[in-house]
Amino acid sequence: MAVEFIDLRAIFLRTKKGIHEFMGILQPRIENAKDDHERLYYHHIFEEEEQRLDRLNALLPTLDYYIDNEDGRNSTNFQFVRLLQDISLEKFGLHNFLEHLDLALFSFIDPEHQDKLTKMRNITADDYQTIKVILNSLNENFDGVANAAGSIPTDEKEDVDASLKIDKYTSVTPKQGEAIQSPKEKIKTTKRLTVGSLKETKEVM
């Protein structure tokens, strides 16, 4: 079980680094916004990630404590249960970060930003799938107490109409290490399709 908490720590440290980098990308866009709408749009995303950074800074010391203190890891320990639920909320935070990065890929279209954002997006997508597996394990081991209210994204709720969900967030992301294309790259890929290439694909299938 300690291994899972060590893995969570690594995820949260990676996402902290990613948030700092992402905020650094957003800040000039906010400062030089061409109108109030653009300024509010990026300010809203910046503020959500800044708030998440504050939460992670508060969560990590407690996580470190329970990495080193196995005796306190039980479902009757209120502080430990609170930690599990905070981890559950940070799963949702990773989902939001994933969406924020995807949104940024639509507007930061220069090669430097595209490369940096795509790498951050791929790391976050892998970490999101990993944290879901870890949380399932934690719930199995600690009587389901890791389920926190408000920790399930709209895309993963069973009682939400499919028209309100984004397909790529409802299922698993590509396999570990598999490249995730940015919106700009997807357009390029679509343009490269020809009758010959489609025929070859059909024959392979």
C-alpha positions as CSV (number, residue, x, y, z in Angstrom):
1,M,0.0,0.0,0.0
2,A,2.9,2.4,0.7
3,V,3.9,2.0,-3.0
4,E,0.6,3.5,-4.1
5,F,1.1,6.5,-1.8
6,I,4.6,7.0,-3.2
7,D,3.1,6.8,-6.7
8,L,0.5,9.5,-5.8
9,R,3.2,11.7,-4.4
10,A,5.1,11.4,-7.7
11,I,1.9,12.3,-9.6
12,F,1.2,15.3,-7.5
13,L,4.8,16.6,-7.7
14,R,4.6,16.2,-11.5
15,T,1.3,18.1,-11.7
16,K,2.6,20.9,-9.5
17,K,5.5,21.4,-11.9
18,G,3.1,21.3,-14.8
19,I,0.8,23.8,-13.2
20,H,3.6,26.2,-12.7
21,E,4.7,25.9,-16.3
22,F,1.1,26.3,-17.5
23,M,0.5,29.4,-15.4
24,G,3.6,30.8,-16.9
25,I,2.2,30.3,-20.4
26,L,-1.2,31.8,-19.4
27,Q,0.1,34.9,-17.6
28,P,1.3,36.9,-20.7
29,R,-2.0,36.1,-22.5
30,I,-3.9,37.5,-19.5
31,E,-1.7,40.6,-19.3
32,N,-1.9,41.3,-23.0
33,A,-5.6,40.3,-23.6
34,K,-7.2,42.1,-26.5
35,D,-10.5,42.4,-24.7
36,D,-12.4,41.6,-21.4
37,H,-13.6,38.3,-22.7
38,E,-10.2,37.0,-23.5
39,R,-8.8,38.3,-20.2
40,L,-11.6,36.6,-18.2
41,Y,-11.3,33.3,-20.1
42,Y,-7.6,32.9,-19.3
43,H,-8.0,34.4,-15.8
44,H,-10.6,31.8,-15.0
45,I,-8.4,28.9,-16.0
46,F,-5.3,30.5,-14.3
47,E,-7.3,31.0,-11.0
48,E,-8.6,27.4,-11.0
49,E,-5.0,26.0,-11.4
50,E,-3.7,28.4,-8.8
51,Q,-6.3,27.2,-6.4
52,R,-5.4,23.6,-7.1
53,L,-1.7,24.4,-6.5
54,D,-2.7,25.7,-3.0
55,R,-4.6,22.4,-2.4
56,L,-1.7,20.3,-3.4
57,N,0.7,22.3,-1.2
58,A,-1.6,21.5,1.7
59,L,-2.1,17.9,0.8
60,L,1.5,16.8,0.2
61,P,2.8,17.0,3.8
62,T,-0.1,14.8,5.0
63,L,0.6,12.4,2.3
64,D,4.3,12.3,3.2
65,Y,3.3,11.6,6.8
66,Y,1.2,8.5,5.9
67,I,3.9,7.2,3.6
68,D,6.1,6.9,6.7
69,N,3.4,5.9,9.2
70,E,1.6,2.8,8.3
71,D,-0.2,2.4,11.6
72,G,-2.4,5.5,10.9
73,R,-3.6,4.1,7.5
74,N,-7.0,2.8,8.5
75,S,-10.6,3.8,7.7
76,T,-11.4,4.8,11.3
77,N,-8.7,7.5,11.4
78,F,-10.5,10.7,10.5
79,Q,-7.4,12.5,9.3
80,F,-6.5,9.6,7.0
81,V,-10.0,9.4,5.6
82,R,-9.8,13.1,4.9
83,L,-6.6,12.6,3.0
84,L,-8.2,9.8,0.9
85,Q,-11.0,12.1,0.0
86,D,-8.7,15.0,-0.8
87,I,-6.8,12.6,-3.1
88,S,-10.2,11.8,-4.7
89,L,-10.8,15.5,-5.3
90,E,-7.3,15.9,-6.9
91,K,-8.3,13.1,-9.3
92,F,-11.0,15.5,-10.5
93,G,-8.4,18.3,-10.5
94,L,-6.3,16.2,-12.9
95,H,-9.3,15.8,-15.1
96,N,-9.8,19.6,-15.2
97,F,-6.1,20.2,-15.9
98,L,-6.4,17.8,-18.8
99,E,-9.3,19.9,-20.2
100,H,-7.5,23.1,-19.6
101,L,-4.5,21.9,-21.5
102,D,-6.7,20.7,-24.4
103,L,-8.3,24.2,-24.5
104,A,-4.9,25.8,-24.6
105,L,-3.9,23.7,-27.5
106,F,-6.6,25.3,-29.6
107,S,-5.2,28.8,-29.1
108,F,-1.5,28.5,-28.5
109,I,-0.7,27.3,-32.0
110,D,3.0,28.2,-32.3
111,P,5.3,25.2,-32.5
112,E,7.0,25.9,-29.2
113,H,3.8,26.1,-27.2
114,Q,2.2,23.2,-29.0
115,D,5.2,21.0,-28.2
116,K,5.3,22.0,-24.5
117,L,1.5,21.8,-24.0
118,T,1.2,18.4,-25.8
119,K,3.9,16.9,-23.6
120,M,2.2,18.2,-20.5
121,R,-1.1,16.9,-21.8
122,N,0.3,13.4,-22.4
123,I,1.8,13.2,-19.0
124,T,-1.4,14.4,-17.4
125,A,-3.5,11.9,-19.3
126,D,-1.3,9.1,-18.2
127,D,-1.4,10.3,-14.6
128,Y,-5.1,10.6,-14.7
129,Q,-5.6,7.0,-15.7
130,T,-3.1,5.9,-13.0
131,I,-4.8,7.8,-10.2
132,K,-8.1,6.3,-11.1
133,V,-6.6,2.8,-10.7
134,I,-5.0,3.8,-7.4
135,L,-8.3,5.2,-6.1
136,N,-10.2,2.0,-7.0
137,S,-7.6,0.1,-5.0
138,L,-7.8,2.5,-2.0
139,N,-11.6,2.2,-2.0
140,E,-11.3,-1.6,-2.0
141,N,-8.8,-1.5,0.9
142,F,-10.5,1.1,3.0
143,D,-14.2,0.4,2.8
144,G,-15.0,2.9,0.1
145,V,-14.1,6.0,2.2
146,A,-12.0,7.5,-0.6
147,N,-15.1,8.5,-2.5
148,A,-15.6,12.2,-2.0
149,A,-18.7,14.2,-2.9
150,G,-18.0,16.2,-6.1
151,S,-15.1,14.1,-7.2
152,I,-16.7,12.6,-10.3
153,P,-16.4,14.6,-13.6
154,T,-19.5,15.1,-15.7
155,D,-18.0,12.9,-18.4
156,E,-17.9,9.9,-16.0
157,K,-21.3,10.2,-14.4
158,E,-23.8,7.5,-15.3
159,D,-26.8,9.7,-14.8
160,V,-25.7,12.5,-17.2
161,D,-27.0,12.6,-20.8
162,A,-24.3,11.5,-23.3
163,S,-24.9,14.7,-25.2
164,L,-23.3,16.6,-22.3
165,K,-20.1,14.5,-22.3
166,I,-16.9,14.8,-24.3
167,D,-16.1,11.4,-25.7
168,K,-12.4,11.5,-25.2
169,Y,-12.9,12.0,-21.5
170,T,-15.5,9.3,-20.9
171,S,-13.2,6.3,-21.6
172,V,-9.5,5.5,-21.1
173,T,-6.9,7.6,-22.8
174,P,-4.4,6.0,-25.3
175,K,-2.0,3.5,-23.9
176,Q,0.9,4.5,-21.7
177,G,3.4,6.4,-23.8
178,E,1.1,6.6,-26.9
179,A,1.2,10.0,-28.5
180,I,-1.9,12.2,-28.1
181,Q,-2.3,14.6,-31.0
182,S,-3.0,18.2,-30.6
183,P,-6.0,19.7,-32.4
184,K,-3.6,21.2,-35.0
185,E,-2.0,17.9,-35.6
186,K,-5.3,16.2,-36.0
187,I,-6.2,18.6,-38.8
188,K,-2.9,17.8,-40.5
189,T,-3.5,14.1,-40.2
190,T,-7.0,14.4,-41.7
191,K,-5.7,16.3,-44.7
192,R,-3.1,13.5,-45.4
193,L,-5.8,10.9,-45.9
194,T,-6.2,9.8,-49.5
195,V,-8.3,7.2,-51.3
196,G,-5.2,5.0,-51.6
197,S,-4.4,5.3,-47.9
198,L,-8.0,4.5,-46.9
199,K,-7.9,1.4,-49.2
200,E,-4.7,0.2,-47.6
201,T,-6.3,0.7,-44.1
202,K,-9.3,-1.3,-45.2
203,E,-7.2,-4.2,-46.6
204,V,-5.2,-4.3,-43.3
205,M,-8.4,-4.5,-41.3
